Amino acid sequence: MAKLVFGLMQSLDGYVDHQALGPPDPSAFHHFIEHVRNLTGMVYGRRTYEIMRYWDGDQPGWDTGDHDFAAVWRSKPKWVVSRSLTSVGPNAILVAGDIEAAIRGLKAERSGEIDVAGPDLARSLTDLGLIDEYRLYLRPVVLGHGTPFFAGPRPPLRLVASDLIGEDMIRLTYVPA
């Protein structure tokens, strides 16, 4: 059975905003390349998937790390939960019907780790009791506004790990208590 993990970079005050946070330092970026390489796949909400589609096509000015990340990202299956999209890109499947049944099925038929990306999607999957682990990648930035990492009330959580990722990012890993 696969493990569903919700993890995103966030500011110290709890907001996710890829533009405001900026890219991670090179060693942290390498961490994410290896992380994606080891995934079974990713489940995205519509907004996060549209941001991540950036990696579908090579961009001018990319360095080796960008090309490496794009290659591993493109190779992984993606499930996109959306009621508004009518199609998705390469190596992606649109999930528009019964989200609970689709994700429970994914967990049952796959093994390994499946990333969940998107605070609203994570809230829905948490409400359904489907998230097995939360990974908060804290960046040393205070934004003061934006989309919160936790889009709704959470069940009690228990800290199981803390790690320094790169030069200035801390990963806190929690499981439902």
Secondary structure by P-SEA (a helix, b strand, c coil): cbbbbbbbbbcccccccccccccccaaaaaaaaaaaaaccbbbbcaaaaaaacccccccccccaaaaaaaaaaaabbbbbbcccccccccccccccccaaaaaaaaaaacccbbbbccaaaaaaaaaaccccbbbbbccccccccccccccccccbbbbccccccccbbbbbbbccc
